[in-house]
Amino acid sequence: MKIADATVLITGANRGIGLAFAKAFLARGARRVYAGTRDPSRIDLAGATPLKLDVTSATDVEAAVARAGDATIVVNNAGIAAFGSFLADDAEQSLRRHLETNLLGVLRVSRAFAPVLARNGGGALLNVASIASWITNPLLANYAVSKAALWSLSNGLRNDLRAQGTQVTTLHI
């Protein structure tokens, strides 16, 4: 994956790891970094292009494709991590929220940007998972399930997108 002169879209780029990705891509010579977040007014990074993007919204994802049609790298970083065990009263609701953001959000963005990446030479998808993909505890049970599922999704996307030359990687942090 070539970073210099790349055009990068990062979901969840307003803070934490997403913001660190944006800074790193800019420092390494990315031509443009689209910083996706639910509230673009929260993006305050010189050189980054704020982009309204809630990965749970098909409308936002479609608008992001229209605006960031020059993307060559997509970093699926947006995610949630709420505390709670499988035995908590709200366990099913919590798991649904985690899957909607951490798994289906990645699928939604990946499917929408796959044709963009193909048109732009193949490019790359980087899906941000977690070491919780392999281990869990009652405090982050639903988060762990969503990240384990993301790892499996990434492996499937790697097979699906290989023919178009899109590199798919998973980062377990």
Buried (B, 14 or more C-beta within 10 A) or exposed (E): EEBEEBBBBBBBBBEEBBBEBBBBBBEEEBBBBBBBBBEBEEBEBEEBBBBBBBBBBEEBBEBBBEBBEBBBBBBBBBBBBBEBBBEBEEBEEBBBBBBBBBBBBBBBBBEBBBEBBBBBEBBBBBBBBBEBBEEBEEEBBBBBBBBBBBBEBBEEBBEBBEEBEBBBEBBBE
